[in-house]
Amino acid sequence: MSKVLFVYAKGGPPLGYALSRVAARSAVHLLALSALPPTVAASADRLCASVLSPSEAERQDLVSLIVSRAQAVGADAVVTFSEYAVVAVAEACEKLGLAGAGGSCALARDKRMMRRTWQDQGISQPRFRPVATEQDLHDAAATLRFPLLLKAAWSAGSTAHRIIRRADEVPAAWERAREVMAESAQLGYAELHVAGAGADFLVEEIVQGTASEWFDQEGWGDYVSVEGVVVDGDFRPVCLSGRMPTVEPFTERAGITPAALPHDAQRRIVALARDAVDALGLRNCGTHTEIKLGADGRMWVIETAARFGGAMTVPQIEEVFGLDLIGMLTDHLLGRPVSWPAEARTPQEADGAAGSLVVLAVDGEGDAWPDRRIWDFPTVREAVPVSAGSRLSVVDENSLPDGTPVPVYDPAAGANTMAALCLLSAADPETVIRDFWTLVDALPKVLPHGTTEAQS
């Protein structure tokens, strides 16, 4: 029987979901670089041939650790679905002679190198500058057009994003962004292979997006992501995910599968995503490419990852299109034939729609809730009036236990201050959007009260 080494770290699809799909294809040996979620620990012992949690000393040379563990278990493939481990796994696969993302994987991880590569290829993107010091940020602010977005080069989930509207805001933005990267590292949301990655940043101009020229329905965000895979260097788009508007600065609130876009718009978006992915020279991996939508058909590539979309993106694709991307990629890495989609699937080909909503303590306008609330999904399920036929559930692995205070939203910390992840299945993407706005409006009213002090 084939053997797969599954390198787990925080981020990516829920571990329980991903693990079950890999285990259906092969014997699985789990290398846990992060603590296993309590909801998954028991099933991991059942699904895995072995589970190893290395010591801090063993993690100092992560590539060597992965290589030695793969050799010890006789792995025929090595997989990871975490942003924070993709570079180490790619380098390990190169050393092992196994199929993987390839030697250029870091281009899809370090946003500075990614943007330089696209700049050289003439690919549409916001103007940017790499920054390593506060003085670099001052210098960049003098050459770019306000407002600007400061972001960490190796972050994920909008962590450490800071909007800068004037030159005098530079010192505070720089200090807070660095603080958040340090805090995120303590929580396990940090690059695991590249030393000092938390100190690398870039700053970019904030391009003006619009959703109204792309979507017929109100409530959609002004950007989408193209979900796909690279197979022996060939990009295969799978579908487009739509979004709700972000919460300031750019924290993602929800992802919806599929995006309710006309065929011609989807075709043009996929073409830009193909250019962006092809420029990075990836070999065998999932891809997740975010594209900003502007007026008069303008588009800008924001970033590409050498892994599938996180949160519930992959389970949503399986639900509405019947494509088990994790199982399919596992089969491909093991050398088995896989029937990948010939082109990106459209809303017309979907069986319903699905979306996942990040519960943040902000209202529909992005303003903080007036008082503290307690997370309690049974109350939400009973009190929020979703559409007839819609099914609302909670992703336990990505949610706080019922009875836990909802964290105060911190714009710099982004998704680190989420309370829960809700999943909605509905007849079509338009219904998902309507139900999510209903949910956002209802949460600060129906959740039980916590303390009476206002949030700040």
N, C-alpha and C positions, 0 to 999 in steps of 0.2 A: 504493500500500500504506500502511496506517496505520502510525504511528510512536509509540512509547512511550519516555518518558524514565524509566529505572529508577534511582532514587536509592538507592545501597547504603551501608549502615553496619552495624556489628557488631550481632549479635542477630537474632532472627527465624528463619525456616526456613533451612536450608543454602542458600547462594547458588547453588550449582550446580543444585540442584533448582528453586528459584524462577526462575532465569534461563531455564532450558530451557522452563518452562511459559509464560512471557511471550513468549519468542521463537517459540513455536509459534503465537502469535496475531498477531504484529506484528513489524515491524522494531524492534530495541531499541537505544537509545543509553544507555550506562551512565555514570552520574556517580558515581564511587567516592569516598566520603568517608572510607572506611577502606581499608587495604591489602587487596588481594584475597587470599583464602586460596591458598596455593601449589597446592593440588589443583584450583583452579578457573581459574587464570590462563590456561592454554592454551585451555580451552573458551570463556572469555569472549571472547577474540579471534575465535574461530570463530563464536560465536553473535551477537555484537554488531556493529552497523553502525559504532559508534564507542565508545571507552572513554576517558573523561577523568578524570584525578586532579588536582583543583584544588590550588593552592598554599594555604598557611596564610593568606596575605593575602586570597585570593579567598573563603575560607570565613568571613571576619569578618562579612559580611552574607549569610547562607546563603539567605534567601528570594530576595534579588536574584540570587544566583548561579543558583538553580534556575530562576527566571523567565527569565533571559537565556539559559541553556542550552536550556531548552524552546523558546524562540523561535528560537534558532539552528538547531535540528534539525527544527523544524516539528512538535513533539510534539502528538499528538491526545489524549494522556493522560499523567499523571505518577503513578508508583507508588513506594511504599516499603513494606518489611515489617519495618523496624527501629523499635523503640520510641524510639530516640534521634533519629529524623528525622521522625516523624509530624507534629509541630506545624509544622515548617518547610515540609514538603510540602503540608500542608493550607492554610497561608497562601499559598503560591505558587499553588496551584490556584485560590484565590479571586481572586487578581490576574490570573490567566490566563483566567478564565472557564471553567475546566474542572471536571468532576465530581471531587469529593474529599470528605474527611471533614467539611469545613465549618468555619465560623468558631468553633464551640464545641469544637473538637478538644482544646484545652488542658485542658478539664474532664476528659478521659479520660487525661490525662498527669500533671498536678499533683495528687497525692493529697490535698492540702489543699483545693483547689477542688472536687475530686470529692466528698469527704466532706461539705463544706458544702452542696453541691447536694442530695445524698441526705438530709441532715439536714432541709433545708427541705421535702423531699417526703415525709418521714416513712418513709423506706425503712430497713429493719432493717440495722444495722451496729454494730460495736463503738463504744463511747464513745471520743472522741479529743480531742486538742488540737493545733493547729499550734504549732511551736516554732522559734524562730530563734536563740536564745541559750541558754547553760547555765542562766541564771536562769529563762527561760521553761520549761525542762524541770523545774527545781525546783518552780516554781509549778504546773505541770500535774500533777506527781507528788503534790502535796498535795491535789488535787481528784479524781483518778482512783483506781481500785481496783487495787492490785498483784495479780498481776504485770503489768508493762507491756511493750509492745514499741515501741522507738524505731526508726523507719525513715526513710530519705531520701525526700523528696517526689517526686523525679524519677528514682529508681533503678529497676532491673529485676533479675530473677534473685536476689532476696533479698539484694542487696548492701547492706552497712552496717546490717543488722538487729542490734539488741542487746536482749536481755531484761533488764529491770530489776526486781528482786524486792524491793529495799529502797531507801529514800531515800538511804542513803550510797553506793549504786552509781551515782548519777546522774553525778558528775564523770567517772568512768572511762568510762562508756558514751558520754557526749557526746564525749569526746576521741577514743575509738577509732572511733566512727562517722564523724567528720569526717576522720580519717586515711584510712579505707578509701575514702571518696568521692574523696579526692585521688589515692589509688593507682589507683582504677578509671579515673579520667580519664586517667591516664598510659597505661593499657592500652587506651584507646579505648572504654570502657564508660561513657559519660556523655552527658548531654543536649547536643546539638550547636547548638541555636538560642537557648536562653534563657540569657543571661549570669548567672552567679552561682547557677545552679540547684543546684549541689552543696552550697550552704549552707542549703538549705531542708529542714526535717524536720517530722514529726509524731510524736506518741506516742499509743498507743491501749491500751485494756484488752485483755488476752488472754482471749477468750471460750472457754468450755469446750466443745470439740467431742467428738463420739463417732462412731465408724464402725459399731459393732455394731448400732445400731438402724436402720441404713440398708442395710447389706450383709449378706448371708447367710454370706459367707465371711470368715474371718480374713485379716489382712494388708493390708487396704485402709486408706488414710488417711482422715481425717475432713473432707475437703473435695474439691470437684470443680470443674471449669471447664466453662462452657457456651460452646461454639464457635459463632460465628455471623457474620452480615454485616448491615450496614444498607444498604438499597437505597432510594434516594430518601426517606430518613427513616423507612423501615419496617424494623423489626428482624425478621430471618429466622433463627431458631435452626437449627443444623445437627445437632449431636449433643453428648453430654456426654463429657468425658474424666475418668477416674478417676485416683487417685494412690496411691502408697505413702505411709506416714507421712513427714513431713519430718524432716530432721536438725537438731538445735538450732543456731541459734534457730528458723528456719523455712526452711531450704534445701531446695528440692525435689529429691527423689531420682529419681522416675520418673513418667511419664505413660502411661496406658493407654487405648486406644480400642477399643471403647466402655467406658463405666463400667457395671458389672454391677448396675444398679439396677432395681427394679420400675417398671412403667409409671407408677403414681400418684406415686411419689416423683420420677421424672423430670419429670412434668408440673408439680408444685409448684415444683421447682427452676427450671425454665424460666420459669415465671410471674414469679418474683422477679427473674431475670436480665432479663426484658423490662422490668420496672419500672425497674431500674437503668440499662439502656441508654437507654430512652426519655427518662429524666430529663436525660440529657446532651445531647440535641439533635443527635446526629450525623447526617450526611447519606449518604455513600457510602464505606464502608470495612469491613474485617473487624473482628470483635470477639472478645474473649477475656475472660470474666467469671468470677472466682473466688468461690466461695461456700462458707462454712464450715457444716458440718452438726452440729447439736446434738441434745440429748435432747428427747424428746416433740415431734419435728417442727420444732424451732426452727431457723432459718437466719439467717446474717448475710452480707451482701455484703462482700467484702474489697476488691476493686478490679475495674475494667473497663479494658481497653485498646482503643484505636481501631486495632487491627491484629490479624491472626491470631495464634494461639498460636505460641510460639517452639519451638526445637529441632525435633523430628520430628512435632509435632502435625498439621501439614497433610499431610505425606506419609502418615502413619498413616490419616488420614481418607480419602485417595484409595485407599489399599490396601484398607480394609475396607468402605467405602461407595461407592467408584467415583466420588467427587466431586473434581474438580480445582479446588479453591477459588481458587487463584491464577489459573488460566486463566479461570475463570468471572468473577472480579472484573475481570480485564483486559478481557474482552469487554464487561462492563457499563459500565466507564468509557469504553470506545470507542463506546458507544451501541448495542451489539448486543443482541438479545433473549437472555435467559438464563433457564433453568428452575430456579429455586431451590427447595429442598425446602419443601413446604407446612408441615411441622412437623418438630421435631427427630427424627432417625432413632433407632431403638431398637436394643438388642442383638439382637433377633430379626431385624432387617433387615440385620445385618452379615454379611459373608462372612469369618468368622474374626475375629481380633483382632490388634492390634499394640501394642507398647509400646516406649518408649525409657528407658533407665536411665543416669543420670549416675554415673560411677565416681568415688567419693569415698573417701578413706582412712579410712573408719569402718565399724564392723561393724553388724549389724542393730539393736543397741541405741543406736547413735550414738556409741559409744566409739571412740577412735583405735586404729588397728592397732598391735600391740605393736612392730613393726619396719618399716623402710622396704622397699618393694617396687618392682620395675621393671615398667612397663607393657609387656605383650607379648600382643597379641590372639591370635596363633596358639596360644599356650599355653592361653589361656582357652577358645578354641573346642574344643581337643582334650580338656581336662581337666574341664570343667564339665558335669555330666550333666543337660542339659535334657530335657524330655519328648519322647517319640517324636512326630515330626511338626513339632516346633518348629524354627525356623530362627533362628540367632543370627548377627548381623553387627556390624560397627563402622562408625560414620559418620566417615570419615577427616577430613572438613572440620572436625569438632568434637572431634577427638581428638589427643593427643600422639603423635608417632612411636613405634613400637615401640622399646624400649631406653631410653626416657626414665624417670627416677625419678618415681614417683607423688607429687604434691605433698602435703605435710602439710596436713590439713584445718584451715582457719581459719574458725571460726564467723562472724566478722564479714565475711569476704570472700565467704562463700557459694560460689556456683558458679564464682567466679574460681579456686578451687583444685581444679577437676575435672581428672581425667586423661583421660577419654574419654567417649564417648557410644555406648552399645550399643543396637542395635535388635533386637527379637525379634518374630517372627511366629508365631502359634499358632492352635489350633483355636477358642479362646474366651478371653474376658478372665480367667476363673478360672485357666486354664493359664498365662497371662502372669504373673499375680501369683505363682503357685507357683514358676515358673521364675526369676523375678527374685529371690525370697528365696533360692533355691538359689544363684544367682549371687553375691548379696551375701555369703552365708556362705562361699562357696568362694574368693573373690578373695584374701583375705589368706593363704590356704593354698597356692594353686596358682601365683600370680605369683612370678617369680624374686626372690631376695633382693637388696636394695640394700645400704645400710649396716646395721650391727648395732645402732646406737643407737636407743633407743626414741623414739617421737614424744612431743611435749609440747604 
